[in-house]
């Protein structure tokens, strides 16, 4: 593909400052400085730059260019996820927490799923947190519309569906469960099954191939990569600069004439605000998540998860009633192999039949809340324990997925629950899942959807930012990532994060220009 040009190939001279190559201190100034280049940061930066303001973006990680992407999951995770994917939620159980640490953030390594925020969630935010006048579907819908135009949101096409996704849809239909193809940021998906290790064709419309390069190439923004933000400088109750350090060890000071947007993520944002002197009593509280877990199955016929959309089918049938969402997820061989039960010859035999394995998953709309803080070494630390109601929802979801797999003709189903046989060979055995343990330590959860540790609200005693995303008590400092969400959603959050960020940036840009926000 050497003759193919990708959107992230050529940036204007001086638009990218690589913190690994910086040889001296940097001092620069912009109208706005944006911390983070993931879903929230890239969206805000693009809106501000498109409005005619000078914009500096600071990103802790490097920029993985499309032409450098390989199928090696280990390399992708070690270089482009935080702590090489070894972060955990700490509580009664330890739950891996995956976050992108690179240009584009987690949009580089997720499945680009586009769900508008459910209206019942927005209504709840209005009723319980006083946000109805500022955060409502009337305000958000134009931003969802714009995102869907810009980023080519559409259902998975026939030629990229694959058997893992098609089989899920057929079995959901058989059981009368409403299900559909996923709507994704997709401009010509080739079904490579590589979403989790970055798209090799730039068809997945992540931020590193869309809003970040567009902001740089079309509107004169500048990005500083491999630069860790140490604090936002607040002077006289006003945010005036971002202070960072390059990977090569040199200080980077980016002065903000009009303000700072923080989009460092639900985990990193609260700690950054603390280091910057913000002392909200709500800071770091009310952390929420969608813990997820996968169920595997072995079939007589080939499934070939290596072809098709990594995540291409889903159901929110039980989002409100049982508080879980069902979806497909295709794992690359090196991840799938780690989840296959057995040892010795038994494991070897299953590995030899990897092409016959299917994988479906559940994400739990958990009620549990936790806290975000810093450990003794300054590392991010999240305390979080799932409650009994969350585990009951998990058992129901796993049991339903197991029954659906047996409906589809599975020879074996692997529930992945300690205390339940690692291999189920008949649908009658699924009752063991129904009666499974209520201890969260028995379940192989993973967390990628994170919310709420800098909660939005009208009362400074119980929230960190106001209904216009401004940090209470600090002028010209806005938070636009999912840390401001008062609750979790029950659906994949990227689309909602981007729409919320776009709404915030549009309001700020309009006020800065003395105009009425669109």
Secondary structure by P-SEA (a helix, b strand, c coil): cccccccccccccccccccccccbbbbbcccbbbccccaaaaaaaaaaaaabbbbbbbbcbbbbccccccccaaaaaaccccccccccccccbbbbbbbbccccccccccccccccccaaaaaaaaacccccccccccccaaaaaaaaaaccccccccccccaaaaaaaaaaaaacccccccccccccccccccccccccccccccccccaaaaaaaccbbbbbccccccccccccccccbbbbbcccbbbbbbbbccbbbbcccccaaaaaaaaacccccccccbbbbbbbbbbbbbbccccccccccccccccccccccccbbbbbbbbcaaaaaaaccccaaaaaaaaaacccbbbbbccccccccbbbbbcccccbbbbbbbcaaaaaaaaaaaaaaaaaaaaacccbbbcccccccccccccccccccccccccccccccccccccccccccccccccccccccccccccccccccccccccccccccaaaaaaaaaaaaaaaaaaaaccccc
